[in-house]
Each structure stands twice: as C-alpha cells, then as structure tokens.
Amino acid sequence: MSYAIQHQPNERRFSVSVEMELCVLDYTLAPTPAGEVMTITHTEVPPPLEGRGIASALVQAALDHAREQRWKVRPACSYANAWMRRHPEYEDLRAS
C-alpha cells in the first residue's frame, strides 16, 4: 500500500495520517565536517495501525530524502536501525 507521507522540515518530521491517526518519524539534523547528518530519533505508529508497513514507508521516505540531500543518516531509533540492516541498498547512507 502507498501512503501520502508529508515532510515537515521546520518540525524535522515525516508524517502521515491513516484512519485519522497520526504516524510520525522525527529526526534531528546536524552539520559535521563531512556534511549534514540526519539522526532518526523516533518512529511511532499507533497500535491499531501496526503491521501495515507504515513505519517502513516513513523510514524509506526519510532515507530517500536524505539521499536526495546527500546527507548521512544515524538511525538512533531501533526500528530505523533494524530497517536499514534489512535493506542493504541504504547502508551507504549510514553515518560512521
């Protein structure tokens, strides 16, 4: 299923509303000598919506955006970290 994920750069958030419930991925952005690093701090999907691939879609949207911006990513959120490990095509984005 496809979700209409919105990026709210001023809030440092990706979000989507599903069945009137808000699902979010929060991040911070910090400059480093090597460029900007997006740290994914939190991914949240309300329990009634779990198992539908919403969190996965949020992480993928955030990582696709990071790739477009040429940012590195630090997945501090355990879900985002596990997602990146399951999708080796995004490992090149991982900040060292």
C-alpha positions in Angstrom: 0.0 0.0 0.0 1.2 3.5 -0.8 1.0 6.3 1.8 0.9 10.1 1.3 3.9 10.9 3.5 4.5 14.6 4.2 7.8 16.1 5.1 7.7 19.0 7.6 11.2 20.3 7.5 10.6 23.0 10.1 9.4 20.3 12.6 12.1 17.9 11.5 9.4 15.3 10.9 7.9 12.9 8.3 4.3 12.1 8.9 1.2 10.5 7.5 -2.4 10.4 8.8 -4.1 7.0 8.4 -7.6 6.5 9.6 -7.4 9.8 11.5 -4.3 8.6 13.4 -1.0 10.4 13.1 2.1 8.3 12.3 5.5 10.0 12.6 9.2 9.8 12.1 11.2 12.5 14.0 14.8 13.5 13.3 17.5 16.0 14.0 19.9 17.5 11.6 23.4 18.4 12.5 26.4 19.7 10.5 29.6 17.7 10.5 32.9 18.3 8.7 31.8 15.6 6.2 28.3 17.2 5.7 24.9 17.1 7.3 23.8 14.1 9.4 20.2 13.2 9.9 19.7 11.4 13.2 16.4 9.5 13.2 15.3 9.7 16.8 11.8 8.3 16.9 9.3 6.4 14.7 5.7 6.0 16.0 2.7 4.2 14.6 -0.4 3.9 16.9 -1.0 0.2 17.9 -4.3 -0.2 15.8 -2.3 0.6 12.7 0.8 -1.6 13.4 1.7 -4.3 10.8 0.6 -2.3 7.8 4.0 -1.1 6.6 3.5 2.4 7.7 6.7 2.7 9.8 8.6 1.1 6.9 7.2 3.7 4.5 8.2 6.5 6.9 11.8 5.3 7.2 12.1 4.8 3.4 10.8 8.3 2.8 13.2 9.8 5.3 16.1 7.9 3.8 15.2 8.8 0.2 15.1 12.4 1.3 18.5 12.1 2.9 19.9 10.6 -0.2 18.5 13.4 -2.3 20.1 15.9 0.0 23.4 14.0 0.2 23.0 13.6 4.0 24.4 10.7 6.0 22.0 9.0 8.5 22.4 7.9 12.1 19.5 5.6 13.0 19.2 6.2 16.7 15.7 4.8 16.6 15.8 1.0 17.0 13.2 0.5 14.3 15.0 2.6 11.8 18.3 0.9 12.6 16.8 -2.6 12.1 15.1 -1.4 8.8 18.4 -0.2 7.4 20.0 -3.5 8.3 17.3 -5.3 6.4 17.7 -3.0 3.4 21.4 -3.0 2.4 20.7 -0.7 -0.5 20.5 2.1 2.1 23.6 1.2 4.1 25.7 3.6 2.1 23.8 6.4 3.9 24.8 5.2 7.4 27.0 7.7 9.3 30.1 6.3 10.7 
